[in-house]
Amino acid sequence: MCVPTTESAHRLLQALARYRQRWPAEAAIVTGFEALLADPQDPFERARLAGHFTASAWLVDRSGTRVLLTHHRKLERWLQLGGHADGDRDLARVALREAGEESGLPGLRVESEPFDLDRHWIPERGEVPGHWHYDVRYVVRAGEDERYVIGEESHDLAWRDIAGIASDPDADLSLRRMAVKWLEGALA
Protein backbone atom coordinates (compact mmCIF):
# COMPACT_ATOMS: atom_id res chain seq x y z
CA MET A 1 0.00 0.00 0.00
CA CYS A 2 1.33 3.42 -0.93
CA VAL A 3 1.22 6.16 1.68
CA PRO A 4 -0.57 9.20 0.34
CA THR A 5 1.22 12.50 0.77
CA THR A 6 -0.69 14.23 3.49
CA GLU A 7 -0.43 17.61 5.14
CA SER A 8 0.41 15.86 8.43
CA ALA A 9 3.18 13.80 6.81
CA HIS A 10 4.57 16.96 5.21
CA ARG A 11 4.48 18.75 8.59
CA LEU A 12 6.31 15.81 10.18
CA LEU A 13 8.99 15.97 7.49
CA GLN A 14 9.46 19.69 8.17
CA ALA A 15 9.53 19.05 11.93
CA LEU A 16 12.24 16.42 11.42
CA ALA A 17 14.32 18.98 9.50
CA ARG A 18 13.97 21.46 12.39
CA TYR A 19 14.85 18.71 14.86
CA ARG A 20 18.07 18.00 12.91
CA GLN A 21 18.96 21.70 13.16
CA ARG A 22 18.34 21.78 16.95
CA TRP A 23 20.26 18.54 17.63
CA PRO A 24 22.83 18.05 14.84
CA ALA A 25 24.47 15.18 16.77
CA GLU A 26 21.25 13.23 16.16
CA ALA A 27 21.31 13.67 12.37
CA ALA A 28 21.67 9.92 11.72
CA ILE A 29 18.50 9.05 13.62
CA VAL A 30 16.62 11.83 11.81
CA THR A 31 17.71 10.33 8.49
CA GLY A 32 16.25 6.98 9.55
CA PHE A 33 12.92 8.58 10.48
CA GLU A 34 12.83 10.46 7.16
CA ALA A 35 13.46 7.20 5.29
CA LEU A 36 10.60 5.51 7.13
CA LEU A 37 8.30 8.43 6.33
CA ALA A 38 9.14 8.01 2.62
CA ASP A 39 8.51 4.24 2.64
CA PRO A 40 5.74 3.15 0.26
CA GLN A 41 4.29 0.76 2.88
CA ASP A 42 2.28 2.81 5.38
CA PRO A 43 4.63 3.49 8.34
CA PHE A 44 1.77 4.80 10.47
CA GLU A 45 0.17 1.35 10.71
CA ARG A 46 1.36 -1.25 13.19
CA ALA A 47 0.83 -3.90 10.50
CA ARG A 48 4.09 -2.70 8.92
CA LEU A 49 6.18 -5.16 10.89
CA ALA A 50 9.55 -4.00 9.60
CA GLY A 51 8.95 -0.92 11.75
CA HIS A 52 6.35 1.79 12.27
CA PHE A 53 5.78 5.15 13.92
CA THR A 54 4.74 5.48 17.53
CA ALA A 55 4.35 8.63 19.60
CA SER A 56 5.18 9.28 23.23
CA ALA A 57 4.62 11.97 25.82
CA TRP A 58 7.25 13.57 28.02
CA LEU A 59 4.42 14.51 30.39
CA VAL A 60 5.66 17.22 32.75
CA ASP A 61 3.93 18.63 35.80
CA ARG A 62 3.00 22.31 36.21
CA SER A 63 6.34 23.09 37.88
CA GLY A 64 8.35 21.47 35.07
CA THR A 65 10.39 19.48 37.59
CA ARG A 66 8.63 16.10 37.39
CA VAL A 67 7.60 13.76 34.60
CA LEU A 68 4.85 11.12 34.73
CA LEU A 69 6.17 7.63 33.97
CA THR A 70 4.45 4.28 33.58
CA HIS A 71 5.69 0.93 34.78
CA HIS A 72 4.78 -0.65 31.45
CA ARG A 73 2.84 -3.90 31.82
CA LYS A 74 4.22 -5.60 28.69
CA LEU A 75 7.79 -4.29 28.75
CA GLU A 76 8.19 -4.50 32.55
CA ARG A 77 10.10 -1.24 32.99
CA TRP A 78 9.56 2.45 33.71
CA LEU A 79 8.96 4.46 30.53
CA GLN A 80 7.19 7.53 29.22
CA LEU A 81 3.53 7.22 28.18
CA GLY A 82 2.83 6.53 24.52
CA GLY A 83 1.61 4.17 21.85
CA HIS A 84 0.92 3.30 18.23
CA ALA A 85 -0.19 5.80 15.61
CA ASP A 86 -2.73 3.31 14.19
CA GLY A 87 -3.08 5.28 10.98
CA ASP A 88 -3.07 8.76 12.53
CA ARG A 89 -0.40 10.84 10.78
CA ASP A 90 -0.52 13.64 13.36
CA LEU A 91 1.93 12.23 15.91
CA ALA A 92 1.56 15.16 18.31
CA ARG A 93 -2.14 14.31 18.50
CA VAL A 94 -1.25 10.62 19.05
CA ALA A 95 1.09 11.56 21.93
CA LEU A 96 -1.62 13.72 23.52
CA ARG A 97 -4.25 11.00 23.10
CA GLU A 98 -2.01 8.31 24.57
CA ALA A 99 -1.04 10.54 27.51
CA GLY A 100 -4.69 11.17 28.29
CA GLU A 101 -5.75 7.54 27.89
CA GLU A 102 -2.88 6.16 29.96
CA SER A 103 -2.95 8.75 32.76
CA GLY A 104 -6.58 9.83 33.04
CA LEU A 105 -5.32 13.40 33.49
CA PRO A 106 -7.63 16.19 32.26
CA GLY A 107 -6.51 19.43 30.65
CA LEU A 108 -3.32 18.16 28.97
CA ARG A 109 -1.59 20.32 26.33
CA VAL A 110 0.92 19.13 23.74
CA GLU A 111 3.82 21.09 22.25
CA SER A 112 3.86 20.95 18.45
CA GLU A 113 7.57 20.21 17.92
CA PRO A 114 9.15 16.80 18.53
CA PHE A 115 11.20 16.78 21.73
CA ASP A 116 13.05 13.51 21.14
CA LEU A 117 13.38 10.70 18.60
CA ASP A 118 14.10 7.11 19.54
CA ARG A 119 14.27 3.93 17.46
CA HIS A 120 13.98 0.88 19.69
CA TRP A 121 13.40 -2.84 19.31
CA ILE A 122 10.19 -4.40 20.58
CA PRO A 123 10.58 -8.12 21.30
CA GLU A 124 8.29 -10.80 19.92
CA ARG A 125 5.06 -11.16 21.86
CA GLY A 126 2.51 -13.85 21.04
CA GLU A 127 1.68 -13.73 17.33
CA VAL A 128 3.48 -10.42 16.79
CA PRO A 129 7.13 -10.82 15.75
CA GLY A 130 9.85 -8.52 17.05
CA HIS A 131 9.89 -5.16 15.26
CA TRP A 132 11.20 -1.58 15.41
CA HIS A 133 9.34 1.37 16.90
CA TYR A 134 10.25 4.76 15.51
CA ASP A 135 9.07 6.81 18.46
CA VAL A 136 8.50 10.54 18.11
CA ARG A 137 8.31 12.10 21.57
CA TYR A 138 6.48 15.33 22.40
CA VAL A 139 6.33 17.47 25.49
CA VAL A 140 2.88 17.23 27.05
CA ARG A 141 2.08 19.58 29.91
CA ALA A 142 -0.22 18.68 32.79
CA GLY A 143 -3.16 20.87 33.67
CA GLU A 144 -4.30 21.90 37.15
CA ASP A 145 -5.30 18.38 38.25
CA GLU A 146 -2.25 16.09 38.49
CA ARG A 147 -4.05 13.13 40.07
CA TYR A 148 -3.58 10.26 37.63
CA VAL A 149 -5.51 7.01 37.16
CA ILE A 150 -3.60 3.76 36.59
CA GLY A 151 -4.96 2.02 33.50
CA GLU A 152 -4.72 -1.52 32.19
CA GLU A 153 -1.49 -0.88 30.26
CA SER A 154 0.44 -0.03 33.43
CA HIS A 155 1.46 -1.79 36.60
CA ASP A 156 1.88 1.65 38.13
CA LEU A 157 2.26 5.36 37.32
CA ALA A 158 4.46 7.80 39.21
CA TRP A 159 5.61 11.40 39.07
CA ARG A 160 9.44 11.24 38.97
CA ASP A 161 11.96 14.01 39.56
CA ILE A 162 13.53 14.89 36.19
CA ALA A 163 16.93 15.74 37.72
CA GLY A 164 16.90 12.36 39.46
CA ILE A 165 16.25 10.56 36.17
CA ALA A 166 19.10 12.45 34.48
CA SER A 167 21.57 11.27 37.11
CA ASP A 168 20.24 7.71 37.58
CA PRO A 169 22.59 5.21 35.87
CA ASP A 170 19.87 2.55 36.09
CA ALA A 171 17.23 4.62 34.28
CA ASP A 172 16.35 3.82 30.68
CA LEU A 173 18.91 5.51 28.39
CA SER A 174 16.30 7.36 26.39
CA LEU A 175 14.64 8.64 29.58
CA ARG A 176 18.01 9.94 30.75
CA ARG A 177 18.58 11.62 27.37
CA MET A 178 15.18 13.35 27.56
CA ALA A 179 15.79 14.39 31.17
CA VAL A 180 19.12 15.98 30.20
CA LYS A 181 17.50 17.76 27.24
CA TRP A 182 14.77 19.06 29.52
CA LEU A 183 17.21 20.27 32.17
CA GLU A 184 19.29 22.02 29.51
CA GLY A 185 16.16 23.96 28.57
CA ALA A 186 15.50 22.37 25.19
CA LEU A 187 11.80 23.27 25.30
CA ALA A 188 11.25 24.18 28.95
Secondary structure, 3 states (H helix, E strand, C coil): CCCCCCHHHHHHHHHHHHHHHHCHHHHHHHHHHHHHHHCCCCCCCCCCCCCEEEEEEEEECCCCCEEEEEEECCCCCEEEEEEECCCCCCHHHHHHHHHHHHHCCCCCEEEEEEEEEEEEEECCECCECCEEEEEEEEEEECCCCCCCCCCCCEEEEEEEEHHHHHCCCCCCHHHHHHHHHHHCCCCC
